[in-house]
């Protein structure tokens, strides 16, 4: 008995040993500053109080649109892609618990009642049939001598953390897509307002030219030109319904509703993007869930190297069996009918034709792959931030110029209309001025829509207010949430 206890104590002691490389976070190309200048505003988002979850998580509230807020909250509850990602987190949590179960012995019971014909011995007459009652219990435990179980648990935990970050990234992508579709749809509403006003003005023009034609002050050509302009603009106005319906259907799908049962009434909104300073580039590594997921994948791959390396060392298995065996029910559960055995076993692979070495090479290559993926994710993140900062900077200037173009087109139309009514210029000059104004107004709306979408994409590129402090701890991932 003393020898067995010494063996068990030694197994527990050396279980502190572990093989495999120690993890260090891989380096990533982080610039000292963004190329695009940051807006000169107070970054209320970054400086939010620790308990201010609205400012950090519900980033869409920065747009001050009550309808958008409702849609986003609905999406958080009902989007099926987000629900699938949430189920993936539960799967990862279960895998962690599966891995942790290897820390403990496995105990099994295999009761049996056997009928047999005896040919010799067994204390019963030869040729007779006897009944054997068996109630064995078996316990087996593999001490974690080389850290294989520990690293398996660690790898599963890191993978679960990556799944949580993936879930946050999926949710952020869905939220941003909904916001972008929402402002695309509202842009269609704004374009329709412009075209509706143009149709009304052109209808009045047709009436004026028709009256002048009847009075003999205008030719039929001018009437035809006015009617052609009206019909073309009406067609353009109606055509907006196609794209608006598609955006409406996309929003319905994002919210987990059938497109056939969802509608979003037309509404005027302010196309004013919120101020969103990007902060320091180094902060981006902590604010993007996709970067966090890629980094956790690197850490998990590093643990796999230790798991594969542990295969080069012997495996010790401690087994114990006990129970009762008898030839009658009366004898079955009595003390003299007890049976037991206990002892360790050791297994070591002597020859495997390079299997273990190839496995280690495979997991090391997988680790290198995850490192490259991590660095590429970081590079892509900086590109997305720079892209949208540049878009916002340029679009601010473009909108200013386009608004000036609209004002100029209005003055030109007023002048052309006055000259036409005074009989100085033909009606064609009025049509040209009206077309120029309409195109300028439509372009101005389009630029404002692009600015709003770029603002949404910038917030998404900055992580939507998420940061790694919201990542669940390893201990929290080993417990069930159901």
C-alpha positions as CSV (number, residue, x, y, z in Angstrom):
1,X,0.0,0.0,0.0
2,X,2.8,2.4,0.8
3,X,4.3,1.8,-2.6
4,X,1.1,2.6,-4.3
5,X,0.7,5.9,-2.4
6,X,4.3,6.9,-3.3
7,X,3.5,6.2,-6.9
8,X,0.4,8.3,-6.8
9,X,2.2,11.2,-5.0
10,X,5.0,11.1,-7.5
11,X,2.5,11.3,-10.4
12,X,0.8,14.3,-8.9
13,X,4.2,16.0,-8.3
14,X,5.5,15.5,-11.8
15,X,2.1,16.6,-13.3
16,X,3.4,20.1,-12.9
17,X,5.8,19.4,-15.7
18,X,4.7,20.6,-19.2
19,X,6.2,20.5,-22.6
20,X,5.8,23.1,-25.4
21,X,6.8,26.7,-26.1
22,X,5.7,29.5,-23.8
23,X,3.2,31.9,-25.5
24,X,4.1,35.4,-26.3
25,X,1.8,37.7,-28.2
26,X,3.2,38.0,-31.8
27,X,4.3,41.4,-33.0
28,X,2.1,43.4,-35.4
29,X,2.8,46.4,-37.7
30,X,1.3,49.3,-35.7
31,X,2.0,52.8,-37.0
32,X,2.7,55.6,-34.5
33,X,-0.2,57.7,-35.8
34,X,-2.9,57.6,-38.4
35,X,-2.1,59.3,-41.7
36,X,-5.5,61.0,-41.8
37,X,-5.8,63.8,-39.3
38,X,-8.3,63.2,-36.5
39,X,-11.2,65.6,-36.1
40,X,-10.6,68.3,-33.5
41,X,-13.5,67.4,-31.2
42,X,-13.9,65.9,-27.7
43,X,-13.9,62.2,-27.9
44,X,-16.9,61.5,-25.6
45,X,-17.0,57.9,-26.7
46,X,-13.5,57.1,-25.6
47,X,-13.8,59.0,-22.4
48,X,-17.1,57.4,-21.4
49,X,-17.5,56.4,-17.8
50,X,-16.8,52.6,-17.1
51,X,-20.5,52.0,-16.4
52,X,-21.6,53.9,-19.5
53,X,-22.6,50.8,-21.5
54,X,-24.8,52.8,-23.8
55,X,-21.9,54.9,-25.1
56,X,-19.6,51.9,-25.5
57,X,-22.0,49.2,-26.8
58,X,-25.0,50.9,-28.3
59,X,-22.9,53.0,-30.7
60,X,-25.8,53.7,-33.1
61,X,-27.4,55.9,-30.4
62,X,-24.7,58.5,-31.4
63,X,-26.7,59.2,-34.5
64,X,-29.7,60.3,-32.4
65,X,-32.3,58.5,-34.6
66,X,-35.0,56.8,-32.5
67,X,-36.1,54.6,-35.4
68,X,-32.6,53.3,-36.0
69,X,-32.3,52.6,-32.2
70,X,-35.4,50.4,-32.4
71,X,-34.2,48.5,-35.4
72,X,-30.8,47.9,-33.9
73,X,-32.3,46.6,-30.6
74,X,-34.6,44.3,-32.6
75,X,-31.6,43.0,-34.5
76,X,-29.7,42.2,-31.3
77,X,-32.6,40.0,-30.3
78,X,-33.7,38.3,-33.5
79,X,-30.8,38.3,-36.1
80,X,-30.2,34.7,-37.1
81,X,-26.6,35.1,-38.0
82,X,-25.9,36.5,-34.5
83,X,-27.9,33.7,-33.0
84,X,-25.8,31.2,-34.8
85,X,-22.6,32.9,-33.5
86,X,-24.1,32.8,-30.0
87,X,-24.6,29.0,-30.4
88,X,-21.0,28.7,-31.5
89,X,-20.0,30.3,-28.1
90,X,-22.0,27.7,-26.3
91,X,-20.4,24.9,-28.3
92,X,-16.9,26.3,-27.3
93,X,-17.9,26.5,-23.7
94,X,-19.0,22.9,-23.7
95,X,-15.7,21.9,-25.3
96,X,-13.9,23.6,-22.4
97,X,-15.9,21.5,-19.9
98,X,-15.1,18.4,-21.9
99,X,-11.4,19.1,-21.7
100,X,-11.5,19.9,-18.0
101,X,-13.2,16.5,-17.3
102,X,-9.9,14.8,-18.1
103,X,-8.4,16.1,-14.9
104,X,-10.6,13.6,-13.0
105,X,-10.7,9.8,-13.0
106,X,-13.3,8.0,-15.0
107,X,-15.5,5.5,-13.0
108,X,-17.6,2.9,-14.7
109,X,-19.9,0.1,-13.5
110,X,-20.7,-3.0,-15.6
111,X,-23.1,-5.3,-13.7
112,X,-23.8,-8.7,-15.3
113,X,-25.7,-11.9,-14.8
114,X,-24.2,-14.8,-16.8
115,X,-25.5,-18.3,-17.4
116,X,-22.9,-20.9,-18.4
117,X,-22.3,-24.6,-18.7
118,X,-19.3,-25.8,-16.7
119,X,-16.9,-28.3,-18.2
120,X,-14.3,-28.4,-15.4
121,X,-13.8,-26.8,-12.0
122,X,-15.6,-23.7,-10.7
123,X,-16.9,-25.7,-7.6
124,X,-20.0,-27.0,-9.3
125,X,-20.7,-30.4,-10.8
126,X,-19.4,-30.9,-14.3
127,X,-21.9,-30.5,-17.2
128,X,-24.3,-28.4,-15.1
129,X,-25.5,-24.9,-15.8
130,X,-24.7,-22.3,-13.2
131,X,-25.4,-18.6,-12.8
132,X,-22.7,-16.0,-12.1
133,X,-23.6,-12.6,-10.6
134,X,-21.0,-9.8,-11.2
135,X,-21.0,-6.2,-10.0
136,X,-17.6,-4.6,-10.9
137,X,-16.6,-0.9,-10.5
138,X,-13.6,0.3,-12.4
139,X,-11.7,3.6,-12.0
140,X,-8.9,4.8,-14.3
141,X,-6.9,8.0,-14.2
142,X,-4.2,9.3,-16.4
143,X,-1.9,11.8,-14.5
144,X,-1.2,14.8,-16.5
145,X,2.6,14.2,-16.4
146,X,3.6,16.4,-19.4
147,X,0.8,19.0,-19.3
148,X,-1.2,17.5,-22.1
149,X,-4.5,17.9,-20.3
150,X,-3.6,21.3,-19.0
151,X,-2.7,22.5,-22.4
152,X,-5.8,20.9,-23.9
153,X,-7.9,22.9,-21.4
154,X,-6.0,26.0,-22.1
155,X,-6.3,25.6,-25.9
156,X,-10.1,25.0,-25.5
157,X,-10.4,28.0,-23.3
158,X,-8.5,30.3,-25.7
159,X,-10.6,29.0,-28.5
160,X,-13.8,29.7,-26.5
161,X,-12.5,33.3,-26.0
162,X,-11.9,33.6,-29.7
163,X,-15.5,32.4,-30.3
164,X,-16.8,35.1,-28.0
165,X,-14.8,37.7,-30.0
166,X,-16.1,36.2,-33.2
167,X,-19.6,36.5,-31.9
168,X,-19.0,40.2,-31.1
169,X,-17.5,40.7,-34.5
170,X,-20.5,39.0,-36.2
171,X,-22.9,41.2,-34.2
172,X,-21.0,44.4,-34.9
173,X,-21.0,43.5,-38.7
174,X,-24.7,43.0,-38.6
175,X,-25.4,46.2,-36.7
176,X,-23.2,48.2,-39.1
177,X,-24.9,46.6,-42.1
178,X,-28.3,47.5,-40.8
179,X,-27.2,51.1,-40.1
180,X,-25.7,51.4,-43.6
181,X,-28.9,50.0,-45.2
182,X,-31.0,52.3,-43.1
183,X,-29.2,55.4,-44.3
184,X,-29.2,54.1,-47.9
185,X,-33.0,53.7,-47.6
186,X,-33.4,57.2,-46.0
187,X,-31.3,58.5,-48.9
188,X,-33.9,57.1,-51.3
189,X,-36.6,58.9,-49.3
190,X,-34.6,62.2,-49.6
191,X,-34.1,61.6,-53.3
192,X,-37.8,61.1,-53.7
193,X,-38.5,64.4,-52.0
194,X,-36.2,66.1,-54.5
195,X,-37.8,64.3,-57.4
196,X,-41.3,64.9,-56.1
197,X,-40.6,68.6,-55.9
198,X,-39.1,68.5,-59.5
199,X,-42.2,66.7,-60.8
200,X,-44.4,69.3,-59.3
201,X,-42.4,72.1,-60.7
202,X,-42.2,70.5,-64.2
203,X,-46.0,69.9,-64.1
204,X,-46.5,73.6,-63.5
205,X,-44.1,74.3,-66.4
206,X,-46.1,72.1,-68.7
207,X,-49.2,74.0,-67.8
208,X,-47.5,77.4,-68.4
209,X,-46.1,76.4,-71.8
210,X,-49.4,74.9,-72.8
211,X,-51.2,78.1,-71.9
212,X,-48.6,80.1,-73.8
213,X,-49.0,77.8,-76.8
214,X,-52.7,78.3,-76.8
215,X,-52.2,82.1,-76.6
216,X,-49.8,81.9,-79.6
217,X,-46.8,82.9,-77.5
218,X,-45.0,79.5,-77.6
219,X,-44.4,76.8,-80.1
220,X,-45.7,73.2,-79.8
221,X,-42.0,72.2,-79.7
222,X,-41.7,73.9,-76.3
223,X,-44.7,72.1,-75.0
224,X,-43.3,68.7,-76.2
225,X,-40.0,69.5,-74.5
226,X,-41.7,70.3,-71.2
227,X,-43.8,67.2,-71.3
228,X,-40.8,65.0,-72.2
229,X,-38.9,66.4,-69.2
230,X,-41.9,65.8,-66.9
231,X,-42.4,62.2,-68.0
232,X,-38.7,61.4,-67.7
233,X,-38.6,62.8,-64.2
234,X,-41.7,60.9,-63.2
235,X,-40.1,57.7,-64.4
236,X,-37.0,58.5,-62.5
237,X,-39.1,59.2,-59.4
238,X,-41.0,55.9,-59.6
239,X,-37.7,53.9,-60.2
240,X,-36.5,54.9,-56.7
241,X,-39.1,52.4,-55.4
242,X,-37.0,49.4,-56.6
243,X,-33.9,50.2,-54.6
244,X,-35.9,51.4,-51.6
245,X,-37.8,48.1,-51.5
246,X,-34.5,46.2,-51.7
247,X,-33.1,48.1,-48.7
248,X,-36.3,47.6,-46.8
249,X,-36.1,43.8,-47.4
250,X,-32.5,43.7,-46.4
251,X,-33.3,45.4,-43.1
252,X,-36.1,42.9,-42.5
253,X,-33.8,40.0,-43.0
254,X,-31.2,41.5,-40.7
255,X,-33.9,41.8,-38.0
256,X,-34.9,38.2,-38.4
257,X,-38.3,39.0,-40.0
258,X,-39.8,38.0,-43.3
259,X,-39.5,40.7,-46.0
260,X,-43.2,40.2,-46.8
261,X,-44.3,41.4,-43.4
262,X,-42.0,44.3,-42.8
263,X,-42.3,47.9,-43.9
264,X,-40.5,51.1,-43.0
265,X,-42.5,54.3,-43.7
266,X,-40.8,57.2,-45.4
267,X,-39.2,59.7,-43.1
268,X,-37.0,62.7,-43.3
269,X,-33.8,62.4,-41.3
270,X,-30.8,64.6,-40.7
271,X,-27.7,63.4,-42.6
272,X,-25.3,64.6,-39.9
273,X,-22.6,62.1,-39.0
274,X,-21.4,62.0,-35.3
275,X,-17.9,62.9,-34.4
276,X,-15.8,59.8,-34.0
277,X,-12.1,60.4,-33.3
278,X,-10.1,57.3,-33.9
279,X,-7.8,57.5,-30.9
280,X,-4.2,56.1,-31.1
281,X,-3.4,53.3,-33.5
282,X,-2.1,51.1,-30.7
283,X,-5.6,51.2,-29.1
284,X,-7.1,49.6,-32.2
285,X,-5.6,46.2,-31.2
286,X,-7.7,46.3,-28.0
287,X,-10.9,47.6,-29.6
288,X,-11.5,45.3,-32.6
289,X,-13.1,42.0,-31.8
290,X,-11.7,40.4,-35.0
291,X,-8.2,41.3,-33.9
292,X,-8.9,39.8,-30.5
293,X,-10.2,36.6,-32.0
294,X,-7.2,36.3,-34.3
295,X,-4.8,36.8,-31.3
296,X,-6.7,34.2,-29.2
297,X,-6.4,31.8,-32.2
298,X,-2.6,32.3,-32.1
299,X,-2.5,31.5,-28.4
300,X,-4.6,28.4,-28.9
301,X,-2.4,27.2,-31.7
302,X,0.6,27.6,-29.5
303,X,-0.9,25.3,-26.9
304,X,-1.5,22.7,-29.6
305,X,2.3,22.5,-30.1
306,X,2.6,21.4,-26.4
307,X,-0.1,18.9,-26.8
308,X,1.5,17.3,-29.9
309,X,5.0,17.3,-28.2
310,X,3.6,15.4,-25.2
311,X,3.1,12.4,-27.4
312,X,6.9,11.8,-27.3
313,X,6.7,10.9,-23.6
314,X,5.2,7.8,-21.9
315,X,1.7,7.6,-20.7
316,X,0.9,6.4,-17.2
317,X,-2.5,5.1,-16.4
318,X,-3.7,4.2,-12.9
319,X,-6.4,1.5,-12.8
320,X,-8.4,0.2,-9.9
321,X,-11.2,-2.4,-10.0
322,X,-13.5,-3.6,-7.2
323,X,-16.8,-5.2,-6.8
324,X,-18.6,-8.4,-6.0
325,X,-19.0,-11.7,-7.7
326,X,-20.9,-14.8,-6.6
327,X,-22.8,-17.8,-7.8
328,X,-26.1,-16.9,-6.0
329,X,-28.0,-13.9,-5.1
330,X,-27.5,-14.7,-1.4
331,X,-23.7,-14.8,-1.8
332,X,-23.5,-11.9,-4.4
333,X,-23.2,-8.9,-2.1
334,X,-21.4,-10.5,0.8
335,X,-18.0,-9.6,2.0
336,X,-16.3,-12.9,1.0
337,X,-17.5,-12.4,-2.6
338,X,-15.6,-9.1,-3.0
339,X,-13.0,-8.8,-5.8
340,X,-10.5,-6.0,-6.4
341,X,-7.3,-5.2,-8.3
342,X,-5.2,-2.1,-8.5
343,X,-2.0,-1.1,-10.3
344,X,-0.4,1.3,-12.8
345,X,0.3,0.7,-16.4
346,X,2.8,2.5,-18.7
347,X,2.6,2.9,-22.5
348,X,5.3,4.3,-24.7
349,X,5.3,4.4,-28.5
350,X,8.6,2.9,-29.8
351,X,8.1,3.2,-33.5
352,X,5.5,5.2,-35.5
353,X,7.3,5.9,-38.8
354,X,7.7,9.6,-38.0
355,X,4.0,10.2,-37.1
356,X,4.6,12.2,-34.0
357,X,7.3,14.3,-35.5
358,X,5.1,15.1,-38.5
359,X,2.2,16.0,-36.2
360,X,4.4,18.5,-34.4
361,X,5.5,20.0,-37.7
362,X,1.9,20.3,-38.7
363,X,0.8,22.1,-35.6
364,X,3.9,24.4,-35.8
365,X,2.9,25.3,-39.3
366,X,-0.6,25.9,-38.2
367,X,0.7,28.2,-35.5
368,X,2.7,30.2,-38.2
369,X,-0.5,30.4,-40.2
370,X,-2.5,31.9,-37.4
371,X,0.3,34.4,-36.7
372,X,0.2,35.5,-40.4
373,X,-3.6,35.7,-40.2
374,X,-3.4,37.8,-37.1
375,X,-1.0,40.3,-38.7
376,X,-3.1,40.5,-41.8
377,X,-6.2,41.2,-39.7
378,X,-4.3,44.0,-38.0
379,X,-3.2,45.4,-41.4
380,X,-6.8,45.2,-42.7
381,X,-8.1,47.0,-39.6
382,X,-5.7,49.9,-40.1
383,X,-6.7,50.1,-43.8
384,X,-10.4,50.2,-43.0
385,X,-9.9,53.0,-40.5
386,X,-7.7,55.0,-42.9
387,X,-10.2,54.4,-45.7
388,X,-13.1,55.8,-43.8
389,X,-11.2,58.7,-42.3
390,X,-10.2,59.7,-45.8
391,X,-13.7,59.2,-47.0
392,X,-15.1,61.5,-44.3
393,X,-12.5,64.1,-44.9
394,X,-12.9,64.2,-48.6
395,X,-16.7,64.0,-48.5
396,X,-16.9,66.9,-46.1
397,X,-15.1,69.0,-48.7
398,X,-17.1,67.5,-51.6
399,X,-20.4,68.3,-49.9
400,X,-19.4,71.9,-49.3
401,X,-18.6,72.2,-53.0
402,X,-21.7,70.4,-54.1
403,X,-23.9,72.7,-51.9
404,X,-22.3,75.7,-53.6
405,X,-23.1,74.0,-57.0
406,X,-26.8,73.6,-56.0
407,X,-27.0,77.3,-55.0
408,X,-25.4,78.3,-58.3
409,X,-27.8,76.1,-60.3
410,X,-30.7,77.7,-58.5
411,X,-29.5,81.2,-59.5
412,X,-29.0,80.0,-63.1
413,X,-32.5,78.6,-63.2
414,X,-34.0,81.8,-61.8
415,X,-32.1,83.8,-64.5
416,X,-33.1,81.4,-67.3
417,X,-36.8,81.5,-66.3
418,X,-36.8,85.3,-66.1
419,X,-35.2,85.6,-69.6
420,X,-37.6,83.0,-71.0
421,X,-40.7,84.7,-69.6
422,X,-39.3,88.0,-71.0
423,X,-39.0,86.5,-74.4
424,X,-35.3,86.8,-74.5
425,X,-34.2,83.1,-74.5
426,X,-35.9,79.9,-75.8
427,X,-37.5,77.4,-73.5
428,X,-34.6,75.0,-74.0
429,X,-32.5,77.2,-71.8
430,X,-35.0,76.7,-68.9
431,X,-35.0,72.9,-69.4
432,X,-31.1,72.9,-69.3
433,X,-31.1,74.9,-66.1
434,X,-33.8,72.8,-64.5
435,X,-31.9,69.6,-65.4
436,X,-28.7,71.0,-64.0
437,X,-30.3,71.9,-60.7
438,X,-32.1,68.6,-60.4
439,X,-28.8,66.6,-61.0
440,X,-27.0,68.9,-58.6
441,X,-29.6,68.3,-55.9
442,X,-29.6,64.5,-56.4
443,X,-25.8,64.4,-56.3
444,X,-25.8,66.4,-53.0
445,X,-28.1,63.8,-51.4
446,X,-25.9,61.0,-52.7
447,X,-22.8,62.6,-51.2
448,X,-24.5,63.0,-47.8
449,X,-25.6,59.3,-47.9
450,X,-22.0,58.3,-48.6
451,X,-20.9,60.4,-45.7
452,X,-23.3,58.7,-43.3
453,X,-22.3,55.2,-44.5
454,X,-18.6,56.1,-44.2
455,X,-19.4,57.3,-40.6
456,X,-21.0,53.9,-39.8
457,X,-18.1,52.0,-41.4
458,X,-15.6,54.1,-39.4
459,X,-17.3,53.2,-36.1
460,X,-17.3,49.6,-37.2
461,X,-13.6,49.8,-38.1
462,X,-12.9,51.1,-34.6
463,X,-14.7,48.2,-33.0
464,X,-18.0,49.8,-32.2
465,X,-17.1,50.6,-28.6
466,X,-16.0,47.1,-27.8
467,X,-12.6,46.3,-26.1
468,X,-10.8,43.3,-24.7
469,X,-11.8,44.1,-21.2
470,X,-15.2,42.7,-22.1
471,X,-13.7,39.3,-23.0
472,X,-14.8,36.7,-20.4
473,X,-12.2,35.3,-18.1
474,X,-11.1,31.7,-18.5
475,X,-12.9,30.7,-15.3
476,X,-16.2,32.0,-16.6
477,X,-15.9,29.9,-19.8
478,X,-15.8,26.6,-17.9
479,X,-19.3,27.1,-16.5
480,X,-22.6,26.5,-18.3
481,X,-24.8,29.4,-19.1
482,X,-28.0,27.3,-19.5
